[in-house]
């Protein structure tokens, strides 16, 4: 009986020593299979590890260093969102993941899956994805022997951005992306800006947007719901739209439209080509306005260039009405003379200032002398009939026929004056519209 108790105690002591040696991680123990130092270390570290608990005492603060290396940036005008592709760097200290490298074959770091360790719940505030808030890719973490955990997953952030399209397509947008812990306040997780890495050679340039500047700052925000402050990191990106192509697509046609609007006032007052040009210009502007409807979202402040094209449409419509009026004044045979005040004004220096000197000289040369007044009245009917038979061809109408009576020539003079005055007014209006759009 005493011998059995001695044998039992010896066996118990041997088993206890083996358990102690195995738990202590001494390199002298003999593995039962081809076990590596990494296997032994992970077994010892994660035997009772809880990945859902913050890896420090509740009264201590976990410092998380966070930074983003931007690789690609894009902006969606219709959704008012900005998409950033890059690498999100996380670095924090896990007090439960420390070991002595000398006990594990001088192993100083290991690679583990990101789902195996505790991770700070750093998310993008004002996320533009309604279905999910998952930003990061499924990549491994690096754990160092002093407890530091480094996690640099590829990430895609889709954030909301308030766009100002007033100067579209020559606009510059400023978008902010704010990151912070979703559930831990500043006394539990202290977010700090990580060390930036120069990844300029890896940045992929966007054909439409250029990243002009990137500002980073750290803020402590106190919300009305919670007594403790929350730490956030704000990334302010300044993006400029590449508008080189739009200069050819929008500005050159705008110059052509302005030319078509003004050229109608220099055609002969009798020419019906004025109506054709105005109608074609209206059609061109309507096509561009439809294009803007496809490229620019509906907003409270439409782009100035849309206002410019809309203003040109209104001006062309007015010029069409004026063209019909001028053609009617110039081609119709009038029995009533031009009002005296208007005739005297057009035959004096205002008419010459409008470039009507040639027509004024013709009218002055046809004015009857005192002895010829009676003869002029007798021949008025025959002159009127010959005037009404003049061809409607634009080129021939530009030539003043000597058979036209003075009354008809004065109405042609009035129609031409309307064209010249409208030309000056339209030049001023178009110049003002162009200055407003450029500035």
Residue, then its C-alpha position, 0 to 999 in steps of 0.5 A: x500500500x505504501x509502495x503504490x502511494x509512492x509510485x502514484x506520487x512519482x507519476x504525478x510529479x513527473x506529469x506536473x513538471x512536464x506541464x510546467x515546462x510546456x507552459x513556461x515555453x522553454x526551448x528544451x521541451x520536445x514537441x510531439x509533432x513538427x511544431x514551429x516556434x510560431x505555433x508554440x507562440x500563438x498557442x501560448x498567446x491566444x489560449x485565453x485571449x478575448x478579441x472582443x475586449x479592449x487589451x488593457x485595464x478599463x482605466x487605461x487608454x489605448x493609443x491608436x495611430x491612424x493614417x491614410x496613404x491615398x492612391x486614387x480619388x474620384x468624385x461623383x457629382x450626382x451623388x455628392x460623394x468622394x471615393x478614396x482608395x488607399x491604405x489605412x495604417x493602424x498601430x496600437x499596443x496590445x498588453x496581452x500580446x507580449x512575449x520574451x523573444x529569447x524563449x521562442x527562438x528569438x522570434x520578434x514578430x508574427x503574422x496573424x489574421x486580423x480576425x484573431x486579435x482585437x481591433x479598434x472600431x475606427x470608421x468613417x463618419x458621414x459615410x456615403x454607403x448606406x448598405x454597409x460601413x465596412x471599409x477595410x480589406x481582409x488582411x493579416x496583422x503584424x504583432x511585435x514582441x513588445x505588444x505593438x500591432x500593425x495593421x495596414x489593410x487596403x481600404x475604400x472610403x466613400x464619404x459624403x461631400x458638399x459640392x459647390x458646382x457654381x464654377x463648373x467645369x472649372x471648379x475646385x472642391x474641398x472634401x472632408x473625411x473624418x475618422x474616429x472610434x464608433x463606440x469608445x470615447x477619448x478616455x478609452x481610445x486616444x487617436x493620434x495621427x500616424x507617420x505619413x509615408x511618401x507614396x507619391x510614385x504609387x498615386x494614380x492620377x485621375x483623368x478628371x480630378x487632381x489632388x491639389x492639397x491634403x491637410x490633416x488635423x486632430x480634434x476633440x469633439x464633445x457631443x450633446x449626448x455624451x459627457x466624454x469627448x471623442x477624438x477624431x482625425x480629419x483629412x481635408x482634401x482639395x480637388x481641382x477638376x481637370x477642365x482642359x477638355x471642357x475648354x474645347x467642348x464648351x468655351x469654343x461653341x460659346x464663342x461661336x454662339x456669341x458670333x451667331x447672335x451678333x452677326x444677324x444685326x449686320x446682315x442687310x435689314x431686308x435679308x430673311x437669312x437673319x431668321x434662319x441664323x437665329x433659328x439654327x442658333x436656338x437649336x444649337x443652344x438647346x442641344x447644349x442645355x440638354x447636354x448640361x442636364x446629363x452632366x450636371x446634377x440638379x442643385x440650388x446653385x446651377x453652374x454659371x455656364x448654364x446661366x450663360x447658355x440660357x441667357x444666350x437662348x433668351x437673347x437669340x429669341x429676342x434677336x429673332x423677334x427684332x429680325x422679323x420686325x426689321x424685315x417687316x419695316x424694310x420690305x413693306x411699302x409704307x404710305x405713312x412717313x417716318x415720324x418727324x422726330x425719329x427722322x431728324x434724329x437718324x439723319x443727324x449725328x446719332x445716325x452717323x454714329x451708328x454707321x448709317x452715313x451712306x444711307x443718310x447721303x442717299x436719302x439727302x440726295x433724293x430729298x426734293x428741292x422746293x420747285x420739285x415738290x409738286x413733281x415728286x408728288x405726281x411721281x410718287x405712285x409710280x415710284x411706289x409701284x416700282x419699289x414693290x416689284x424689287x426682288x426679295x433676294x438678299x444680295x440685291x436688297x443690299x443695293x439701294x435702288x434709285x426707284x425707291x421713294x424717300x419714305x421707303x428709304x427712311x423706313x429702311x434707315x430706321x430698321x438698320x438703326x434698330x439693328x445697330x442699336x441692338x448690336x451695341x446692347x447685345x455686346x454689352x449684355x454678352x460681355x457682362x455675362x462673360x465677365x460674371x462667368x469667368x470671375 
